[in-house]
């Protein structure tokens, strides 16, 4: 099989040829048809997370070994089955749940593989969808996406369930109460669409781009705040017009975290999701006195992915903008993501080649 691998951190991905895996046990081999280009792929390319204050978390220290083929938002067609694989057939077109774990701990047994302490995630610790083939541990990690556009479905494996899981952590916030979504990129737009589908009526989007804020309004946000326009917490309070009990932060920088916590009403919840980097300093007595919750959110569970796909198949979930680009070389797409010059999501399409143009679905 062929793939595009991180061979050296801080450098473009390189084309590699590796042995096509053969499924054993309950494993399933798929031929990649679509793979989302996720912002977190940039961290894998760089080799670290920025922790703020000049500190970095090395991905090597987390067990990521080079070379490896990224891509954790994969849709593919089943081409081979292990002898114990059940519930799936050759030719099935499926969305891959990539956040595999050990399969034995309490998290994996309960379907929360993404919380496993010994992760085996595709496109992170094992070769992913930037390759021509992907090996999946078990059929339970394959989701039938029905009538959903496969390029769009691919994005549900990370940005989709990341947004869905974060939003569901605000389940005690009433639908007529304001919810703030910080960051109007692919994740933020997904969250806005999910909030609208779940019946939320007052969504305040935050970004530094007026263009992206315009797209956020089209997606269902009732107000947009440019983070450059003034004191962010004050601007958020004005735009919301009512007490804010829920903030989801897809940036999670020092500035957005400070504003997100500051604007919460008593009993409110701040959900940091983004990995921009930074730190947050709070007087500890203010946390119990305000009864606020700071609750991190990392990707999502198998169950949440299936719930999200069901929501999409119902027709209630508005599609985020998706641009299909060639699977032949993901480097130009990664460069576009790094520059911030993407509205919605880029998805590698194995049916498009370097000379072919992109197509947009929404």
C-alpha positions in Angstrom: 0.0 0.0 0.0 1.0 3.6 -0.5 0.7 6.4 2.0 1.9 9.8 3.0 3.9 9.7 6.2 5.4 11.9 8.9 9.0 10.8 8.5 10.6 13.9 10.1 8.9 16.3 12.4 8.6 19.9 11.1 8.9 18.7 7.5 6.4 17.9 4.7 4.9 14.4 4.6 6.7 12.0 2.4 5.3 9.3 0.1 6.0 5.8 1.4 5.4 2.2 0.3 4.5 -0.2 3.1 3.2 -3.8 3.2 -0.6 -3.9 2.9 -1.8 -5.4 6.2 -3.8 -8.7 6.3 -6.7 -8.8 8.7 -6.6 -11.5 11.5 -9.2 -12.3 14.1 -12.0 -9.8 13.9 -10.0 -7.2 12.0 -11.3 -5.5 8.9 -9.3 -4.0 6.0 -10.7 -1.0 4.2 -9.6 0.8 1.1 -9.6 4.5 1.8 -12.1 6.5 -0.2 -12.1 9.8 1.9 -10.1 11.2 4.7 -10.5 14.5 6.5 -7.6 16.9 7.0 -7.8 17.7 10.7 -6.1 20.6 12.4 -4.6 18.1 14.9 -2.7 16.5 12.0 -0.5 19.6 12.2 0.5 18.7 15.8 1.5 15.2 14.6 3.5 16.8 11.8 5.2 19.2 14.2 5.7 16.6 16.9 4.5 18.4 19.9 1.6 20.2 21.6 2.2 23.8 22.9 1.4 23.8 26.6 2.0 27.6 27.0 4.7 29.3 29.0 7.4 28.0 26.6 6.5 24.4 27.5 5.9 21.7 25.0 4.4 18.2 25.2 6.4 15.9 22.9 4.3 13.4 21.0 7.3 11.1 21.0 6.9 11.0 24.8 3.3 10.1 24.3 4.3 7.0 22.3 4.0 8.4 18.7 6.7 6.7 16.7 8.0 7.8 13.3 7.4 7.2 10.5 3.7 6.9 10.6 0.8 7.6 8.3 -1.7 10.2 9.7 -5.4 10.5 9.0 -8.0 9.7 11.6 -11.2 10.8 9.7 -11.5 7.9 7.4 -14.3 6.5 5.2 -13.5 3.4 3.1 -14.8 0.3 1.4 -14.3 -3.1 3.0 -11.9 -5.2 1.0 -10.8 -8.0 3.4 -12.1 -9.6 6.6 -10.5 -11.6 9.4 -12.0 -15.0 10.0 -13.8 -13.8 13.2 -15.2 -10.5 11.7 -19.0 -10.4 11.8 -21.7 -7.9 10.8 -19.8 -6.4 7.9 -19.3 -7.6 4.3 -16.9 -7.1 1.4 -17.9 -3.9 -0.5 -19.6 -2.2 2.5 -18.8 1.5 2.6 -18.2 2.5 6.2 -17.1 5.4 8.5 -14.2 4.4 10.8 -14.2 5.1 14.5 -10.4 5.7 14.9 -10.0 6.1 18.7 -9.1 2.4 19.4 -7.8 1.4 22.7 -6.6 -1.9 24.3 -10.1 -3.4 24.1 -9.9 -4.8 27.6 -10.0 -1.9 30.2 -13.2 -0.4 31.7 -13.1 2.4 29.2 -12.9 0.2 26.1 -15.5 -2.3 27.4 -18.0 0.5 28.0 -17.4 1.9 24.4 -15.2 4.8 25.6 -12.1 3.6 23.8 -11.0 7.2 23.4 -10.3 7.3 27.1 -8.1 4.2 27.1 -4.7 4.7 28.9 -3.0 2.6 26.2 -4.4 4.0 23.0 -4.0 2.5 19.6 -5.7 5.2 17.6 -5.6 5.1 13.8 -3.7 8.0 12.3 -2.0 8.7 15.6 -0.3 5.5 16.9 -1.1 3.3 13.8 -1.3 4.1 10.1 -4.4 6.0 9.1 -6.4 7.4 6.2 -3.6 9.2 4.5 -2.7 5.7 3.2 -4.6 3.7 0.6 -5.7 1.2 3.2 -6.7 1.1 6.8 -6.8 -1.8 9.2 -9.6 -1.7 11.8 -9.5 -3.8 14.9 -13.1 -4.8 15.0 -16.4 -4.4 13.1 -17.9 -2.4 16.0 -15.6 0.5 15.0 -17.3 0.7 11.6 -20.4 2.9 11.2 -23.0 2.8 8.4 -23.5 6.4 7.4 -26.4 5.7 5.1 -27.5 8.5 2.9 -24.9 11.0 4.3 -22.4 12.3 1.8 -19.2 10.2 2.4 -16.9 13.2 2.4 -19.0 14.8 5.0 -19.3 11.6 7.0 -15.5 11.3 7.2 -15.4 14.5 9.2 -17.7 13.1 11.9 -14.9 10.7 13.1 -13.0 13.5 14.8 -14.4 17.1 14.3 -17.9 15.8 14.3 -17.8 13.7 17.5 -15.4 16.2 19.2 -18.0 18.9 18.7 -20.9 16.6 19.6 -19.3 15.3 22.8 -18.4 18.9 23.8 -21.9 20.2 23.2 -23.5 17.2 25.1 -21.5 18.2 28.1 -23.8 21.3 28.3 -27.0 19.1 28.4 -28.2 20.9 31.6 -28.2 24.2 29.7 -31.8 25.1 28.6 -32.3 25.5 24.9 -33.4 29.1 25.3 -30.3 30.0 27.2 -27.3 31.5 25.3 -24.4 29.1 24.4 -21.1 30.6 23.4 -19.0 28.8 20.7 -15.4 30.1 20.5 -13.8 29.4 17.2 -15.8 29.4 14.0 -13.6 27.0 12.0 -14.6 23.4 11.1 -15.2 22.4 14.8 -17.1 25.5 15.7 -19.3 25.3 12.6 -20.0 21.6 13.5 -20.9 22.6 17.0 -23.3 25.3 15.8 -25.0 22.9 13.5 -25.4 20.4 16.3 -26.7 23.0 18.7 -29.3 24.1 16.2 -30.3 20.5 15.5 -30.7 19.9 19.3 -33.0 23.0 19.6 -30.7 25.7 20.9 -31.9 29.1 19.8 -29.3 31.6 21.1 -25.8 30.8 19.9 -23.0 33.3 20.0 -20.1 32.6 17.8 -16.6 34.0 18.4 -13.7 34.3 15.9 -11.1 36.8 14.7 -12.4 36.5 11.1 -15.5 38.4 10.0 -15.8 36.1 7.1 -15.9 33.0 9.3 -18.4 34.8 11.6 -20.6 35.3 8.6 -20.5 31.6 7.8 -21.3 30.9 11.5 -24.5 33.0 11.2 -25.5 31.1 8.1 -25.0 27.9 10.1 -27.4 29.2 12.8 -25.6 31.4 15.2 -27.8 34.4 16.2 -24.8 36.6 16.9 -21.1 36.9 16.1 -18.3 38.5 18.1 -15.0 39.4 16.6 -12.4 38.7 19.4 -10.4 41.7 18.2 -13.2 44.2 18.7 -12.7 44.8 22.4 -12.7 43.2 25.9 -14.0 39.7 24.9 -15.9 38.9 28.0 -17.8 42.2 27.9 -18.6 41.8 24.2 -19.9 38.3 24.9 -22.2 39.5 27.6 -23.6 42.1 25.3 -24.2 39.7 22.5 -25.8 37.1 24.7 -28.2 39.5 26.3 -28.9 36.9 29.0 -26.9 35.0 31.6 -24.5 32.6 30.0 -24.4 29.0 31.4 -22.5 27.3 28.6 -19.2 28.1 26.8 -17.5 25.7 24.4 -13.9 26.8 23.5 -12.5 25.3 20.3 -9.4 27.5 20.6 -8.5 27.3 24.3 -5.8 29.9 24.3 -5.0 31.9 27.5 -7.1 34.8 26.3 -10.2 32.7 25.2 -10.1 30.6 28.4 -9.9 33.7 30.6 -12.9 35.2 28.8 -14.8 32.0 28.6 -14.6 31.5 32.4 -15.2 35.1 33.2 -18.4 35.4 31.3 -20.1 32.3 33.0 -23.1 32.8 35.2 -23.2 31.1 38.5 -23.5 27.3 37.9 -22.2 27.6 34.3 -19.9 25.3 32.5 -16.8 26.1 30.5 -15.7 23.3 28.1 -12.2 23.7 26.7 -11.6 21.6 23.6 -8.9 23.3 21.5 -5.2 22.7 21.9 -3.9 26.1 20.9 -1.9 26.3 24.1 -1.6 28.6 27.1 -2.5 28.7 30.7 -5.3 29.8 32.9 -4.9 31.3 36.4 -7.9 31.5 38.7 -8.5 32.5 42.3 -9.6 29.1 43.6 -12.3 30.4 46.0 -14.2 31.8 42.9 -14.8 28.3 41.6 -16.9 27.0 44.5 -18.4 30.5 45.2 -19.6 30.7 41.6 -20.2 26.9 41.4 -18.7 26.8 37.9 -17.5 23.7 36.1 -14.4 23.5 33.9 -14.7 20.3 32.0 -12.3 19.2 29.4 -13.5 17.3 26.3 -11.4 15.0 24.2 -12.9 13.5 20.9 -15.9 11.2 21.7 -17.1 7.7 22.2 -18.4 5.1 19.8 -21.9 5.7 21.1 -21.6 9.4 20.5 -20.4 8.8 16.9 -23.4 6.7 16.2 -25.8 9.2 17.8 -24.2 11.9 15.6 -24.6 9.9 12.5 -28.2 9.1 13.4 -28.8 12.9 13.8 -27.3 13.5 10.3 -29.3 10.7 8.7 -32.5 12.2 10.2 -32.0 15.3 8.1 -31.9 17.6 11.2 -28.2 18.3 11.0 -27.0 20.9 8.6 -23.9 20.0 6.8 -20.7 22.0 7.3 -18.9 23.2 4.2 -16.7 20.5 2.8 -14.2 20.9 0.0 -12.8 17.7 -1.6 -9.2 17.8 -2.6 -6.8 15.2 -4.1 -5.6 12.3 -1.9 -2.5 12.1 -4.1 -0.6 14.6 -1.9 -2.0 16.0 1.4 0.8 18.6 1.9 -1.0 21.4 0.1 -4.1 20.8 2.2 -2.1 20.7 5.4 -0.5 24.0 4.4 -3.9 25.6 3.9 -5.1 24.4 7.3 -2.0 25.8 8.9 -2.5 29.2 7.3 -6.1 29.3 8.5 -7.3 29.8 4.9 -10.1 27.2 5.1 -13.8 27.8 5.6 -15.3 24.5 6.8 -13.3 21.3 6.2 -10.9 19.9 3.6 -11.3 16.2 2.8 -8.9 14.0 0.8 -10.8 12.3 -2.0 -9.2 9.1 -3.4 -11.2 9.6 -6.6 -9.6 13.0 -7.3 -6.1 13.2 -8.7 -3.6 16.0 -8.7 -4.9 17.4 -12.0 -8.5 17.3 -10.8 -10.4 20.1 -9.3 -12.1 20.2 -5.9 -15.8 19.9 -5.3 -17.7 21.5 -2.4 -20.6 20.0 -0.6 -22.6 21.7 2.1 
